[in-house]
Amino acid sequence: MWDDTAPPSDMAALDPGLPDELPKTPDVLVIGGGQVGLATAAACTRAGMSTVLVERGRLAGGPSGRNGGFLLVDLARSWPDVWRRMSQRALELLREFNERAQFGLRLLDLAVGDEVIIAEQGHVNPLRVAAAYARHAGVVATGVEGLGFDRGFLRTTHGDISPGAVVFATGSCPPDAGAVTQSHLKGTVIATEPAPFELAVMLVDGEVGVVQLPDKRLVCGGTKDYGDDTLPVVDTTVNRLREALVAMVPDAAALELSHAWSCFRPHVPDSFPVIDRIRDGVFVAAGLFSTGVLMAPVVAEIVATWIAEGKRPHGIEAFAVTRG
């Protein structure tokens, strides 16, 4: 649905192709064009570093562009303090970036159950965020296939690149990153035709949330489909989502579904990311499970600061690759 509703200018920004000349010795090379990779490239560029981002397909072509767009900071009270502080900082950064880039961030109150309201949570069209990052991310190249990283060189289908630092932001950790068990977990999202009514808030119940878009469509997602390794959207999951939608918004029972889609999100057992330097000049930012759009700017800030200052920022030890 995001592809169908994003402005053409944003869709063009998400697939720029190759530049006339691909820089061979940038200060920073980012591998992977999802939310985290794009945000990292933008943060490094803003810090004054020459930056190249390469992506083998379209930018935000995976879960980064297929999620529900929910930015929920204060929902999980069981999160560690460092993670909650990071999530609060992430929304601040998104608000600041939206003031510069105007990608349509909306601040909405969130209703949790019948009595709890959490003020000023966020929602975005994830493709519009990705396109905004792409316009601020230095040199961005799509259609570039990585052939191997060895002795400081990334060998690609369009030549070798020798960066000062490289950031792996492909969702999963590189094979030599350490003992982190990784998998991918399917999630499903649905959208309705435009509704004849208005929702004043976002809603959440258990694993799924509901938001109304500016064009009055309702979006409901995203599930955690454990045990489903199939690529197609599964009817039983769509029906379960529709039931959850109607339970939260009874008037939605009269609406037709316009879209149903799924994606596979990178996942580690504790559902927290890996943010680390795995050897000199080589960084990884991976495993942003169901919080990638929200957390991308703060992860980017951490990695860009680490590269610029040469030392691990204080307080992120819990996200090291060595945690097992």
DODREN-250287 format. One record per residue (C-alpha): residue number from 0; residue in three letters; chain; x, y, z. Coordinates in Angstrom, 2 decimals. Example, Ala and Ser with C-alpha at 12.3 -4.5 7.8 and 13.67 -1.06 7.14 Angstrom:
BEGIN
REC   resi   resn   chain         x         y         z
REC      0    ALA       A     12.30     -4.50      7.80
REC      1    SER       A     13.67     -1.06      7.14
end
This chain:
BEGIN
REC   resi   resn   chain         x         y         z
REC      0    MET       A      0.00      0.00      0.00
REC      1    TRP       A      2.85      2.39      0.75
REC      2    ASP       A      4.12      1.94     -2.80
REC      3    ASP       A      0.66      2.78     -4.12
REC      4    THR       A      0.30      5.96     -2.06
REC      5    ALA       A      3.84      7.42     -1.93
REC      6    PRO       A      4.47     10.47     -4.15
REC      7    PRO       A      6.27      9.68     -7.44
REC      8    SER       A      9.17     11.90     -6.39
REC      9    ASP       A      9.71      9.71     -3.32
REC     10    MET       A      9.58      6.51     -5.37
REC     11    ALA       A     12.22      7.98     -7.70
REC     12    ALA       A     14.43      8.83     -4.72
REC     13    LEU       A     14.20      5.21     -3.56
REC     14    ASP       A     15.76      3.86     -6.75
REC     15    PRO       A     18.35      6.36     -8.00
REC     16    GLY       A     20.48      3.75     -9.77
REC     17    LEU       A     24.20      4.36    -10.23
REC     18    PRO       A     25.79      7.81    -10.03
REC     19    ASP       A     27.94      8.96    -12.91
REC     20    GLU       A     30.96      8.02    -10.80
REC     21    LEU       A     30.88      5.79     -7.72
REC     22    PRO       A     33.41      7.17     -5.20
REC     23    LYS       A     36.09      4.60     -4.40
REC     24    THR       A     37.57      5.99     -1.15
REC     25    PRO       A     34.78      7.51      0.97
REC     26    ASP       A     35.18      8.17      4.67
REC     27    VAL       A     32.22      5.84      5.31
REC     28    LEU       A     30.66      3.09      3.25
REC     29    VAL       A     27.20      1.91      4.32
REC     30    ILE       A     26.06     -1.47      3.00
REC     31    GLY       A     22.27     -1.77      2.99
REC     32    GLY       A     19.55      0.69      2.07
REC     33    GLY       A     16.90      0.09      4.72
REC     34    GLN       A     15.90      2.59      7.39
REC     35    VAL       A     19.02      1.98      9.51
REC     36    GLY       A     21.46      2.15      6.61
REC     37    LEU       A     19.85      5.27      5.17
REC     38    ALA       A     19.70      7.01      8.54
REC     39    THR       A     23.34      6.11      9.21
REC     40    ALA       A     24.47      7.47      5.86
REC     41    ALA       A     22.51     10.66      6.50
REC     42    ALA       A     24.00     11.05      9.99
REC     43    CYS       A     27.56     10.50      8.74
REC     44    THR       A     27.00     12.98      5.90
REC     45    ARG       A     25.64     15.59      8.29
REC     46    ALA       A     28.71     15.06     10.51
REC     47    GLY       A     30.91     16.08      7.57
REC     48    MET       A     32.09     12.65      6.45
REC     49    SER       A     32.06     11.70      2.78
REC     50    THR       A     29.59      8.82      2.60
REC     51    VAL       A     28.56      6.22      0.06
REC     52    LEU       A     25.59      3.89      0.50
REC     53    VAL       A     25.16      0.83     -1.72
REC     54    GLU       A     22.06     -1.34     -2.04
REC     55    ARG       A     21.56     -4.27     -4.38
REC     56    GLY       A     17.84     -3.59     -4.89
REC     57    ARG       A     15.55     -0.65     -4.26
REC     58    LEU       A     15.94      1.37     -1.09
REC     59    ALA       A     13.54      0.29      1.68
REC     60    GLY       A     12.56     -2.69     -0.45
REC     61    GLY       A     12.27     -5.10      2.49
REC     62    PRO       A     10.71     -4.73      5.96
REC     63    SER       A     11.95     -1.13      6.14
REC     64    GLY       A      9.29     -0.22      3.60
REC     65    ARG       A      6.64     -2.80      4.42
REC     66    ASN       A      5.91     -2.21      8.11
REC     67    GLY       A      2.93     -0.39      9.59
REC     68    GLY       A      4.78      2.88     10.24
REC     69    PHE       A      4.01      2.98     13.99
REC     70    LEU       A      6.44      4.93     16.19
REC     71    LEU       A      5.58      3.81     19.72
REC     72    VAL       A      8.00      5.05     22.36
REC     73    ASP       A      6.34      4.51     25.72
REC     74    LEU       A      4.41      1.31     25.05
REC     75    ALA       A      6.69     -1.38     26.49
REC     76    ARG       A      7.26     -0.56     30.12
REC     77    SER       A      9.36     -3.72     30.46
REC     78    TRP       A     12.06     -2.35     28.11
REC     79    PRO       A     15.50     -1.74     29.69
REC     80    ASP       A     16.06      1.88     30.68
REC     81    VAL       A     18.80      2.39     28.08
REC     82    TRP       A     16.49      1.17     25.32
REC     83    ARG       A     13.63      3.38     26.45
REC     84    ARG       A     15.93      6.41     26.61
REC     85    MET       A     17.16      5.59     23.14
REC     86    SER       A     13.60      5.30     21.85
REC     87    GLN       A     12.71      8.68     23.31
REC     88    ARG       A     15.78     10.20     21.68
REC     89    ALA       A     14.83      8.50     18.41
REC     90    LEU       A     11.45     10.22     18.27
REC     91    GLU       A     13.12     13.55     19.08
REC     92    LEU       A     15.50     13.02     16.16
REC     93    LEU       A     12.64     12.10     13.84
REC     94    ARG       A     10.76     15.25     14.83
REC     95    GLU       A     13.87     17.35     14.15
REC     96    PHE       A     14.45     15.63     10.82
REC     97    ASN       A     10.82     16.09      9.80
REC     98    GLU       A     11.18     19.85     10.38
REC     99    ARG       A     14.02     19.85      7.82
REC    100    ALA       A     12.78     17.21      5.38
REC    101    GLN       A      8.96     17.39      5.67
REC    102    PHE       A      8.20     13.68      5.24
REC    103    GLY       A      4.81     13.76      6.95
REC    104    LEU       A      5.47     12.66     10.53
REC    105    ARG       A      2.24     12.80     12.54
REC    106    LEU       A      2.06     12.92     16.34
REC    107    LEU       A     -0.99     11.08     17.65
REC    108    ASP       A     -2.13      9.98     21.07
REC    109    LEU       A     -2.22      6.22     21.58
REC    110    ALA       A     -5.08      4.41     23.30
REC    111    VAL       A     -4.03      1.21     25.07
REC    112    GLY       A     -7.10     -0.70     26.17
REC    113    ASP       A    -10.09      1.24     27.49
REC    114    GLU       A     -8.46      3.58     29.98
REC    115    VAL       A     -4.78      4.29     29.16
REC    116    ILE       A     -3.82      7.12     26.80
REC    117    ILE       A     -0.16      7.73     25.93
REC    118    ALA       A      0.32     11.18     24.46
REC    119    GLU       A      2.21     12.10     21.28
REC    120    GLN       A      3.31      8.85     19.80
REC    121    GLY       A      4.14      8.93     16.10
REC    122    HIS       A      3.18      7.55     12.73
REC    123    VAL       A      4.80      7.79      9.29
REC    124    ASN       A      4.60      6.37      5.82
REC    125    PRO       A      7.88      4.40      5.98
REC    126    LEU       A      8.69      4.96      2.32
REC    127    ARG       A      8.45      8.73      2.72
REC    128    VAL       A     10.93      8.58      5.63
REC    129    ALA       A     13.31      6.42      3.60
REC    130    ALA       A     13.11      8.79      0.63
REC    131    ALA       A     13.87     11.75      2.91
REC    132    TYR       A     16.96      9.99      4.28
REC    133    ALA       A     18.07      9.14      0.74
REC    134    ARG       A     18.09     12.83     -0.18
REC    135    HIS       A     20.42     13.56      2.76
REC    136    ALA       A     22.62     10.44      2.65
REC    137    GLY       A     25.59     11.47      0.51
REC    138    VAL       A     26.12      9.31     -2.57
REC    139    VAL       A     23.44      6.62     -2.83
REC    140    ALA       A     23.70      3.82     -5.38
REC    141    THR       A     21.13      1.12     -6.07
REC    142    GLY       A     21.66     -1.98     -8.20
REC    143    VAL       A     25.10     -2.60     -6.66
REC    144    GLU       A     25.80     -6.20     -5.63
REC    145    GLY       A     28.47     -6.83     -3.00
REC    146    LEU       A     30.85     -9.63     -3.94
REC    147    GLY       A     32.92     -9.79     -0.76
REC    148    PHE       A     34.67     -7.71      1.88
REC    149    ASP       A     38.37     -8.43      2.32
REC    150    ARG       A     41.35     -6.47      3.67
REC    151    GLY       A     39.37     -3.25      3.77
REC    152    PHE       A     37.99     -3.51      0.24
REC    153    LEU       A     34.38     -4.11     -0.67
REC    154    ARG       A     34.33     -5.83     -4.02
REC    155    THR       A     31.18     -5.00     -5.96
REC    156    THR       A     29.70     -5.53     -9.37
REC    157    HIS       A     30.76     -1.95    -10.12
REC    158    GLY       A     34.33     -1.97     -8.82
REC    159    ASP       A     36.19     -2.01     -5.53
REC    160    ILE       A     35.50      0.50     -2.76
REC    161    SER       A     38.08      1.17     -0.04
REC    162    PRO       A     36.41      3.18      2.74
REC    163    GLY       A     37.77      4.59      5.95
REC    164    ALA       A     34.97      2.77      7.80
REC    165    VAL       A     32.27      0.37      6.69
REC    166    VAL       A     28.85     -0.13      8.29
REC    167    PHE       A     26.92     -3.34      7.66
REC    168    ALA       A     23.23     -2.39      7.83
REC    169    THR       A     21.64     -5.21      5.88
REC    170    GLY       A     19.35     -6.32      8.70
REC    171    SER       A     21.42     -9.35      9.66
REC    172    CYS       A     24.93     -9.54     11.10
REC    173    PRO       A     27.82    -10.53      8.82
REC    174    PRO       A     28.90    -14.18      9.24
REC    175    ASP       A     32.04    -13.20     11.17
REC    176    ALA       A     30.25    -10.85     13.57
REC    177    GLY       A     30.11    -13.32     16.46
REC    178    ALA       A     27.79    -15.73     18.22
REC    179    VAL       A     24.40    -14.07     17.71
REC    180    THR       A     21.57    -16.39     16.79
REC    181    GLN       A     19.65    -14.80     13.93
REC    182    SER       A     16.41    -15.54     12.14
REC    183    HIS       A     13.62    -13.75     10.29
REC    184    LEU       A     10.06    -13.48     11.55
REC    185    LYS       A      7.11    -12.87      9.27
REC    186    GLY       A      4.68    -10.05      9.91
REC    187    THR       A      1.44     -9.09      8.17
REC    188    VAL       A     -0.34     -5.75      7.77
REC    189    ILE       A     -3.72     -4.87      6.27
REC    190    ALA       A     -5.33     -1.65      5.03
REC    191    THR       A     -8.93     -0.73      4.33
REC    192    GLU       A    -10.68      1.51      1.88
REC    193    PRO       A    -11.15      5.11      3.13
REC    194    ALA       A    -13.53      5.21      6.10
REC    195    PRO       A    -16.51      7.59      6.41
REC    196    PHE       A    -15.53      8.30     10.02
REC    197    GLU       A    -12.47      9.66     11.83
REC    198    LEU       A    -10.36      8.13     14.58
REC    199    ALA       A     -9.01     10.63     17.06
REC    200    VAL       A     -6.20      8.36     18.27
REC    201    MET       A     -4.11      5.35     17.35
REC    202    LEU       A     -5.09      2.14     19.12
REC    203    VAL       A     -3.17     -0.93     20.18
REC    204    ASP       A     -4.29     -4.27     21.58
REC    205    GLY       A     -1.69     -6.94     22.16
REC    206    GLU       A      0.54     -7.41     19.14
REC    207    VAL       A     -1.29     -5.15     16.66
REC    208    GLY       A     -2.13     -1.49     16.30
REC    209    VAL       A     -4.58      0.56     14.25
REC    210    VAL       A     -4.03      3.99     12.75
REC    211    GLN       A     -6.03      6.13     10.34
REC    212    LEU       A     -4.08      7.68      7.48
REC    213    PRO       A     -4.69     11.21      6.18
REC    214    ASP       A     -6.67      9.74      3.26
REC    215    LYS       A     -8.97      8.06      5.86
REC    216    ARG       A     -7.76      4.48      5.25
REC    217    LEU       A     -7.23      2.32      8.32
REC    218    VAL       A     -3.98      0.40      8.68
REC    219    CYS       A     -3.80     -2.54     11.09
REC    220    GLY       A     -0.66     -4.51     11.88
REC    221    GLY       A      1.73     -5.99     12.35
REC    222    THR       A      1.58     -9.56     13.47
REC    223    LYS       A      4.36    -11.83     14.65
REC    224    ASP       A      3.72    -14.96     12.59
REC    225    TYR       A      5.84    -17.54     14.38
REC    226    GLY       A      6.21    -20.75     12.42
REC    227    ASP       A      5.10    -19.25      9.09
REC    228    ASP       A      8.00    -19.35      6.65
REC    229    THR       A      5.86    -18.95      3.54
REC    230    LEU       A      6.18    -15.92      1.28
REC    231    PRO       A      2.50    -15.29      0.37
REC    232    VAL       A      0.02    -13.50      2.58
REC    233    VAL       A     -1.95    -16.13      4.52
REC    234    ASP       A     -5.75    -15.79      4.60
REC    235    THR       A     -6.07    -16.99      8.19
REC    236    THR       A     -3.64    -14.30      9.35
REC    237    VAL       A     -5.49    -11.63      7.39
REC    238    ASN       A     -8.77    -12.79      8.95
REC    239    ARG       A     -7.19    -12.65     12.40
REC    240    LEU       A     -6.01     -9.09     11.74
REC    241    ARG       A     -9.42     -8.07     10.47
REC    242    GLU       A    -11.03     -9.47     13.62
REC    243    ALA       A     -8.57     -7.50     15.74
REC    244    LEU       A     -9.31     -4.35     13.74
REC    245    VAL       A    -13.08     -4.71     14.19
REC    246    ALA       A    -12.66     -5.44     17.90
REC    247    MET       A    -10.83     -2.13     18.30
REC    248    VAL       A    -12.89     -0.17     15.76
REC    249    PRO       A    -16.37     -1.75     15.45
REC    250    ASP       A    -17.38      0.58     12.59
REC    251    ALA       A    -14.58     -0.94     10.50
REC    252    ALA       A    -16.73     -4.06     10.01
REC    253    ALA       A    -18.40     -2.34      7.04
REC    254    LEU       A    -15.09     -1.50      5.30
REC    255    GLU       A    -13.51     -3.51      2.50
REC    256    LEU       A     -9.83     -4.36      2.65
REC    257    SER       A     -7.78     -2.64     -0.04
REC    258    HIS       A     -4.38     -4.20      0.71
REC    259    ALA       A     -2.79     -7.04      2.67
REC    260    TRP       A      0.96     -7.57      2.69
REC    261    SER       A      3.73     -9.20      4.67
REC    262    CYS       A      7.49     -9.08      5.20
REC    263    PHE       A     10.22    -10.94      7.08
REC    264    ARG       A     11.86     -8.91      9.84
REC    265    PRO       A     15.38     -9.62     11.17
REC    266    HIS       A     15.15    -11.17     14.59
REC    267    VAL       A     17.44    -12.19     17.44
REC    268    PRO       A     16.19    -14.11     20.50
REC    269    ASP       A     15.89    -11.11     22.85
REC    270    SER       A     14.38     -8.89     20.11
REC    271    PHE       A     17.03     -6.18     20.68
REC    272    PRO       A     19.48     -5.01     18.03
REC    273    VAL       A     23.18     -5.55     17.58
REC    274    ILE       A     25.13     -2.27     17.46
REC    275    ASP       A     28.86     -2.85     17.60
REC    276    ARG       A     32.31     -2.51     16.08
REC    277    ILE       A     33.31     -6.03     15.08
REC    278    ARG       A     36.87     -5.07     14.17
REC    279    ASP       A     38.82     -1.91     13.38
REC    280    GLY       A     36.82      0.21     11.00
REC    281    VAL       A     34.00     -2.33     10.60
REC    282    PHE       A     30.66     -1.69     12.27
REC    283    VAL       A     27.35     -3.52     12.34
REC    284    ALA       A     23.84     -2.23     13.02
REC    285    ALA       A     21.46     -5.15     12.71
REC    286    GLY       A     18.48     -6.95     14.18
REC    287    LEU       A     16.13     -3.95     14.43
REC    288    PHE       A     13.19     -6.29     14.75
REC    289    SER       A      9.90     -4.39     14.92
REC    290    THR       A     11.29     -0.94     15.76
REC    291    GLY       A     13.49     -0.10     12.77
REC    292    VAL       A     11.67      3.01     11.56
REC    293    LEU       A     11.56      4.48     15.06
REC    294    MET       A     15.06      3.50     16.18
REC    295    ALA       A     16.97      4.13     12.94
REC    296    PRO       A     17.96      7.75     13.70
REC    297    VAL       A     19.29      7.04     17.19
REC    298    VAL       A     21.21      3.97     16.01
REC    299    ALA       A     22.60      6.16     13.23
REC    300    GLU       A     23.60      8.83     15.75
REC    301    ILE       A     25.44      6.22     17.84
REC    302    VAL       A     27.31      4.74     14.87
REC    303    ALA       A     28.21      8.10     13.34
REC    304    THR       A     29.52      9.37     16.69
REC    305    TRP       A     31.51      6.17     17.20
REC    306    ILE       A     33.14      6.50     13.77
REC    307    ALA       A     33.90     10.20     14.25
REC    308    GLU       A     35.27      9.91     17.79
REC    309    GLY       A     36.82      6.45     17.59
REC    310    LYS       A     35.31      5.12     20.82
REC    311    ARG       A     32.13      3.32     21.82
REC    312    PRO       A     29.44      5.72     23.06
REC    313    HIS       A     28.64      5.15     26.71
REC    314    GLY       A     25.67      3.01     27.68
REC    315    ILE       A     25.16      0.75     24.65
REC    316    GLU       A     27.13     -2.27     25.90
REC    317    ALA       A     23.90     -4.32     26.03
REC    318    PHE       A     23.75     -4.26     22.23
REC    319    ALA       A     27.26     -5.59     21.62
REC    320    VAL       A     27.66     -8.59     19.37
REC    321    THR       A     29.45    -10.43     22.22
REC    322    ARG       A     26.35    -10.63     24.42
REC    323    GLY       A     25.66    -14.11     22.95
end
